[in-house]
Amino acid sequence: LAVKTGFGLRLPVWGVFEHADAVGLDLVKAIQDYVLPDLNNQPHACALLNEKVASGELGSATGHGFYDWTARDMDAAKARRDRFLIQFLRGGSALSNELNHHLSPPGHPGTNKKA
């Protein structure tokens, strides 16, 4: 539920690699190095992420990360994400209607779930 109504909402138009490039791969690495020891058997960020950070490929701010941002526009990517989220949250998409159907409590108007 938390993923569907939080981070997951933007995934149809804003994938995890775009997000990482937007916030900075150095920040992503620092967060993973801090959190992964408590969540995973691998206690640090993956080798690819470590290599990118070590080589200075930190995302859109440096022009290179998982994507080549010299050929892409981060502002356009953010605008596309924001348009999608606004439309979704206003209920103007089939995806939002489907999600609302599954998240509404039983007996809630707009669902055919029975209490």
CNS distance restraints for C-alpha pairs under 8 A (distance, minus, plus):
assign (resid   1 and name CA) (resid   5 and name CA) 6.09 0.50 0.50
assign (resid   1 and name CA) (resid 103 and name CA) 8.00 0.50 0.50
assign (resid   2 and name CA) (resid   6 and name CA) 5.62 0.50 0.50
assign (resid   2 and name CA) (resid   7 and name CA) 7.75 0.50 0.50
assign (resid   3 and name CA) (resid   7 and name CA) 5.38 0.50 0.50
assign (resid   3 and name CA) (resid   8 and name CA) 4.83 0.50 0.50
assign (resid   3 and name CA) (resid   9 and name CA) 7.55 0.50 0.50
assign (resid   4 and name CA) (resid   8 and name CA) 4.82 0.50 0.50
assign (resid   4 and name CA) (resid   9 and name CA) 5.91 0.50 0.50
assign (resid   4 and name CA) (resid  99 and name CA) 7.99 0.50 0.50
assign (resid   5 and name CA) (resid   9 and name CA) 5.94 0.50 0.50
assign (resid   7 and name CA) (resid  11 and name CA) 7.33 0.50 0.50
assign (resid   9 and name CA) (resid  85 and name CA) 7.27 0.50 0.50
assign (resid  10 and name CA) (resid  14 and name CA) 5.37 0.50 0.50
assign (resid  10 and name CA) (resid  15 and name CA) 7.42 0.50 0.50
assign (resid  10 and name CA) (resid  81 and name CA) 6.52 0.50 0.50
assign (resid  10 and name CA) (resid  84 and name CA) 7.59 0.50 0.50
assign (resid  10 and name CA) (resid  85 and name CA) 6.64 0.50 0.50
assign (resid  11 and name CA) (resid  15 and name CA) 4.97 0.50 0.50
assign (resid  11 and name CA) (resid  16 and name CA) 7.30 0.50 0.50
assign (resid  13 and name CA) (resid  80 and name CA) 7.17 0.50 0.50
assign (resid  13 and name CA) (resid  81 and name CA) 5.78 0.50 0.50
assign (resid  13 and name CA) (resid  84 and name CA) 7.33 0.50 0.50
assign (resid  14 and name CA) (resid  18 and name CA) 6.13 0.50 0.50
assign (resid  14 and name CA) (resid  19 and name CA) 6.64 0.50 0.50
assign (resid  14 and name CA) (resid  77 and name CA) 7.55 0.50 0.50
assign (resid  14 and name CA) (resid  81 and name CA) 5.90 0.50 0.50
assign (resid  15 and name CA) (resid  19 and name CA) 6.25 0.50 0.50
assign (resid  16 and name CA) (resid  20 and name CA) 6.08 0.50 0.50
assign (resid  17 and name CA) (resid  21 and name CA) 6.12 0.50 0.50
assign (resid  17 and name CA) (resid  66 and name CA) 6.16 0.50 0.50
assign (resid  17 and name CA) (resid  67 and name CA) 7.80 0.50 0.50
assign (resid  18 and name CA) (resid  22 and name CA) 6.05 0.50 0.50
assign (resid  18 and name CA) (resid  66 and name CA) 7.58 0.50 0.50
assign (resid  18 and name CA) (resid  67 and name CA) 7.54 0.50 0.50
assign (resid  19 and name CA) (resid  23 and name CA) 6.29 0.50 0.50
assign (resid  20 and name CA) (resid  24 and name CA) 5.79 0.50 0.50
assign (resid  20 and name CA) (resid  25 and name CA) 5.81 0.50 0.50
assign (resid  20 and name CA) (resid  28 and name CA) 6.39 0.50 0.50
assign (resid  20 and name CA) (resid  59 and name CA) 7.17 0.50 0.50
assign (resid  21 and name CA) (resid  25 and name CA) 6.01 0.50 0.50
assign (resid  21 and name CA) (resid  58 and name CA) 6.82 0.50 0.50
assign (resid  21 and name CA) (resid  59 and name CA) 3.88 0.50 0.50
assign (resid  21 and name CA) (resid  60 and name CA) 5.44 0.50 0.50
assign (resid  21 and name CA) (resid  65 and name CA) 5.74 0.50 0.50
assign (resid  21 and name CA) (resid  66 and name CA) 6.54 0.50 0.50
assign (resid  21 and name CA) (resid  67 and name CA) 7.41 0.50 0.50
assign (resid  22 and name CA) (resid  59 and name CA) 6.27 0.50 0.50
assign (resid  22 and name CA) (resid  60 and name CA) 5.82 0.50 0.50
assign (resid  22 and name CA) (resid  61 and name CA) 7.69 0.50 0.50
assign (resid  22 and name CA) (resid  74 and name CA) 7.31 0.50 0.50
assign (resid  23 and name CA) (resid  27 and name CA) 6.84 0.50 0.50
assign (resid  23 and name CA) (resid  28 and name CA) 7.43 0.50 0.50
assign (resid  23 and name CA) (resid  59 and name CA) 7.59 0.50 0.50
assign (resid  24 and name CA) (resid  28 and name CA) 6.43 0.50 0.50
assign (resid  24 and name CA) (resid  58 and name CA) 5.31 0.50 0.50
assign (resid  24 and name CA) (resid  59 and name CA) 5.23 0.50 0.50
assign (resid  24 and name CA) (resid  60 and name CA) 7.30 0.50 0.50
assign (resid  24 and name CA) (resid  61 and name CA) 7.30 0.50 0.50
assign (resid  25 and name CA) (resid  29 and name CA) 5.97 0.50 0.50
assign (resid  25 and name CA) (resid  49 and name CA) 7.12 0.50 0.50
assign (resid  25 and name CA) (resid  52 and name CA) 7.64 0.50 0.50
assign (resid  25 and name CA) (resid  53 and name CA) 6.33 0.50 0.50
assign (resid  25 and name CA) (resid  57 and name CA) 7.54 0.50 0.50
assign (resid  25 and name CA) (resid  58 and name CA) 4.69 0.50 0.50
assign (resid  25 and name CA) (resid  59 and name CA) 5.89 0.50 0.50
assign (resid  25 and name CA) (resid  65 and name CA) 7.07 0.50 0.50
assign (resid  26 and name CA) (resid  30 and name CA) 6.17 0.50 0.50
assign (resid  26 and name CA) (resid  53 and name CA) 5.83 0.50 0.50
assign (resid  26 and name CA) (resid  58 and name CA) 6.01 0.50 0.50
assign (resid  27 and name CA) (resid  31 and name CA) 6.15 0.50 0.50
assign (resid  28 and name CA) (resid  32 and name CA) 6.13 0.50 0.50
assign (resid  29 and name CA) (resid  33 and name CA) 5.99 0.50 0.50
assign (resid  29 and name CA) (resid  45 and name CA) 5.75 0.50 0.50
assign (resid  29 and name CA) (resid  49 and name CA) 6.72 0.50 0.50
assign (resid  29 and name CA) (resid  50 and name CA) 7.09 0.50 0.50
assign (resid  29 and name CA) (resid  53 and name CA) 7.83 0.50 0.50
assign (resid  30 and name CA) (resid  34 and name CA) 6.23 0.50 0.50
assign (resid  31 and name CA) (resid  35 and name CA) 6.01 0.50 0.50
assign (resid  32 and name CA) (resid  36 and name CA) 5.35 0.50 0.50
assign (resid  32 and name CA) (resid  44 and name CA) 6.24 0.50 0.50
assign (resid  32 and name CA) (resid  45 and name CA) 5.34 0.50 0.50
assign (resid  33 and name CA) (resid  37 and name CA) 7.20 0.50 0.50
assign (resid  33 and name CA) (resid  43 and name CA) 6.77 0.50 0.50
assign (resid  33 and name CA) (resid  44 and name CA) 4.51 0.50 0.50
assign (resid  33 and name CA) (resid  45 and name CA) 5.53 0.50 0.50
assign (resid  34 and name CA) (resid  44 and name CA) 7.68 0.50 0.50
assign (resid  35 and name CA) (resid  39 and name CA) 6.62 0.50 0.50
assign (resid  36 and name CA) (resid  40 and name CA) 5.30 0.50 0.50
assign (resid  36 and name CA) (resid  41 and name CA) 7.84 0.50 0.50
assign (resid  36 and name CA) (resid  42 and name CA) 6.89 0.50 0.50
assign (resid  36 and name CA) (resid  43 and name CA) 5.18 0.50 0.50
assign (resid  36 and name CA) (resid  44 and name CA) 5.93 0.50 0.50
assign (resid  36 and name CA) (resid  45 and name CA) 7.48 0.50 0.50
assign (resid  37 and name CA) (resid  41 and name CA) 6.95 0.50 0.50
assign (resid  37 and name CA) (resid  42 and name CA) 6.85 0.50 0.50
assign (resid  37 and name CA) (resid  43 and name CA) 4.10 0.50 0.50
assign (resid  37 and name CA) (resid  44 and name CA) 6.73 0.50 0.50
assign (resid  38 and name CA) (resid  43 and name CA) 7.70 0.50 0.50
assign (resid  45 and name CA) (resid  49 and name CA) 6.47 0.50 0.50
assign (resid  45 and name CA) (resid  50 and name CA) 6.61 0.50 0.50
assign (resid  46 and name CA) (resid  50 and name CA) 6.37 0.50 0.50
assign (resid  47 and name CA) (resid  51 and name CA) 6.06 0.50 0.50
assign (resid  48 and name CA) (resid  52 and name CA) 6.22 0.50 0.50
assign (resid  49 and name CA) (resid  53 and name CA) 6.23 0.50 0.50
assign (resid  50 and name CA) (resid  54 and name CA) 6.06 0.50 0.50
assign (resid  51 and name CA) (resid  55 and name CA) 6.12 0.50 0.50
assign (resid  52 and name CA) (resid  56 and name CA) 6.28 0.50 0.50
assign (resid  52 and name CA) (resid  57 and name CA) 4.94 0.50 0.50
assign (resid  52 and name CA) (resid  58 and name CA) 6.79 0.50 0.50
assign (resid  52 and name CA) (resid  65 and name CA) 6.77 0.50 0.50
assign (resid  53 and name CA) (resid  57 and name CA) 5.55 0.50 0.50
assign (resid  53 and name CA) (resid  58 and name CA) 5.75 0.50 0.50
assign (resid  56 and name CA) (resid  62 and name CA) 7.55 0.50 0.50
assign (resid  57 and name CA) (resid  62 and name CA) 6.36 0.50 0.50
assign (resid  57 and name CA) (resid  63 and name CA) 7.54 0.50 0.50
assign (resid  57 and name CA) (resid  64 and name CA) 5.05 0.50 0.50
assign (resid  57 and name CA) (resid  65 and name CA) 4.79 0.50 0.50
assign (resid  58 and name CA) (resid  62 and name CA) 5.87 0.50 0.50
assign (resid  58 and name CA) (resid  63 and name CA) 7.91 0.50 0.50
assign (resid  58 and name CA) (resid  64 and name CA) 6.46 0.50 0.50
assign (resid  58 and name CA) (resid  65 and name CA) 5.26 0.50 0.50
assign (resid  59 and name CA) (resid  63 and name CA) 6.16 0.50 0.50
assign (resid  59 and name CA) (resid  64 and name CA) 5.06 0.50 0.50
assign (resid  59 and name CA) (resid  65 and name CA) 3.85 0.50 0.50
assign (resid  59 and name CA) (resid  66 and name CA) 6.78 0.50 0.50
assign (resid  59 and name CA) (resid  67 and name CA) 7.37 0.50 0.50
assign (resid  59 and name CA) (resid  69 and name CA) 7.54 0.50 0.50
assign (resid  60 and name CA) (resid  64 and name CA) 5.97 0.50 0.50
assign (resid  60 and name CA) (resid  65 and name CA) 6.63 0.50 0.50
assign (resid  60 and name CA) (resid  67 and name CA) 7.96 0.50 0.50
assign (resid  60 and name CA) (resid  68 and name CA) 7.92 0.50 0.50
assign (resid  60 and name CA) (resid  69 and name CA) 5.47 0.50 0.50
assign (resid  60 and name CA) (resid  74 and name CA) 6.71 0.50 0.50
assign (resid  63 and name CA) (resid  68 and name CA) 6.17 0.50 0.50
assign (resid  63 and name CA) (resid  69 and name CA) 4.54 0.50 0.50
assign (resid  63 and name CA) (resid  70 and name CA) 5.34 0.50 0.50
assign (resid  64 and name CA) (resid  68 and name CA) 4.79 0.50 0.50
assign (resid  64 and name CA) (resid  69 and name CA) 5.56 0.50 0.50
assign (resid  64 and name CA) (resid  70 and name CA) 7.32 0.50 0.50
assign (resid  65 and name CA) (resid  69 and name CA) 7.68 0.50 0.50
assign (resid  67 and name CA) (resid  72 and name CA) 7.94 0.50 0.50
assign (resid  68 and name CA) (resid  72 and name CA) 6.59 0.50 0.50
assign (resid  69 and name CA) (resid  73 and name CA) 6.36 0.50 0.50
assign (resid  69 and name CA) (resid  74 and name CA) 7.18 0.50 0.50
assign (resid  73 and name CA) (resid  77 and name CA) 6.35 0.50 0.50
assign (resid  74 and name CA) (resid  78 and name CA) 6.10 0.50 0.50
assign (resid  75 and name CA) (resid  79 and name CA) 6.10 0.50 0.50
assign (resid  76 and name CA) (resid  80 and name CA) 6.13 0.50 0.50
assign (resid  77 and name CA) (resid  81 and name CA) 6.25 0.50 0.50
assign (resid  78 and name CA) (resid  82 and name CA) 6.07 0.50 0.50
assign (resid  79 and name CA) (resid  83 and name CA) 6.07 0.50 0.50
assign (resid  80 and name CA) (resid  84 and name CA) 6.25 0.50 0.50
assign (resid  81 and name CA) (resid  85 and name CA) 6.25 0.50 0.50
assign (resid  82 and name CA) (resid  86 and name CA) 6.09 0.50 0.50
assign (resid  83 and name CA) (resid  87 and name CA) 6.14 0.50 0.50
assign (resid  84 and name CA) (resid  88 and name CA) 5.96 0.50 0.50
assign (resid  85 and name CA) (resid  89 and name CA) 5.92 0.50 0.50
assign (resid  86 and name CA) (resid  90 and name CA) 6.13 0.50 0.50
assign (resid  87 and name CA) (resid  91 and name CA) 6.42 0.50 0.50
assign (resid  87 and name CA) (resid  92 and name CA) 5.22 0.50 0.50
assign (resid  87 and name CA) (resid  93 and name CA) 6.65 0.50 0.50
assign (resid  88 and name CA) (resid  92 and name CA) 5.62 0.50 0.50
assign (resid  88 and name CA) (resid  93 and name CA) 5.63 0.50 0.50
assign (resid  88 and name CA) (resid  95 and name CA) 7.33 0.50 0.50
assign (resid  88 and name CA) (resid  96 and name CA) 5.32 0.50 0.50
assign (resid  89 and name CA) (resid  96 and name CA) 7.07 0.50 0.50
assign (resid  91 and name CA) (resid  96 and name CA) 5.52 0.50 0.50
assign (resid  91 and name CA) (resid  97 and name CA) 6.35 0.50 0.50
assign (resid  92 and name CA) (resid  96 and name CA) 6.97 0.50 0.50
assign (resid  92 and name CA) (resid  97 and name CA) 7.79 0.50 0.50
assign (resid  93 and name CA) (resid  97 and name CA) 6.40 0.50 0.50
assign (resid  94 and name CA) (resid  98 and name CA) 6.14 0.50 0.50
assign (resid  95 and name CA) (resid  99 and name CA) 6.11 0.50 0.50
assign (resid  96 and name CA) (resid 100 and name CA) 5.94 0.50 0.50
assign (resid  97 and name CA) (resid 101 and name CA) 6.10 0.50 0.50
assign (resid  98 and name CA) (resid 102 and name CA) 6.47 0.50 0.50
assign (resid  99 and name CA) (resid 103 and name CA) 6.09 0.50 0.50
assign (resid 100 and name CA) (resid 104 and name CA) 5.80 0.50 0.50
assign (resid 101 and name CA) (resid 110 and name CA) 6.95 0.50 0.50
assign (resid 101 and name CA) (resid 111 and name CA) 5.51 0.50 0.50
assign (resid 104 and name CA) (resid 108 and name CA) 6.05 0.50 0.50
assign (resid 104 and name CA) (resid 111 and name CA) 6.92 0.50 0.50
assign (resid 105 and name CA) (resid 113 and name CA) 7.82 0.50 0.50
assign (resid 106 and name CA) (resid 111 and name CA) 7.40 0.50 0.50
assign (resid 106 and name CA) (resid 112 and name CA) 7.85 0.50 0.50
assign (resid 106 and name CA) (resid 113 and name CA) 4.94 0.50 0.50
assign (resid 106 and name CA) (resid 114 and name CA) 5.28 0.50 0.50
assign (resid 106 and name CA) (resid 115 and name CA) 4.62 0.50 0.50
assign (resid 107 and name CA) (resid 111 and name CA) 6.89 0.50 0.50
assign (resid 107 and name CA) (resid 112 and name CA) 7.23 0.50 0.50
assign (resid 107 and name CA) (resid 113 and name CA) 5.81 0.50 0.50
assign (resid 107 and name CA) (resid 114 and name CA) 5.26 0.50 0.50
assign (resid 107 and name CA) (resid 115 and name CA) 5.00 0.50 0.50
assign (resid 108 and name CA) (resid 113 and name CA) 7.74 0.50 0.50
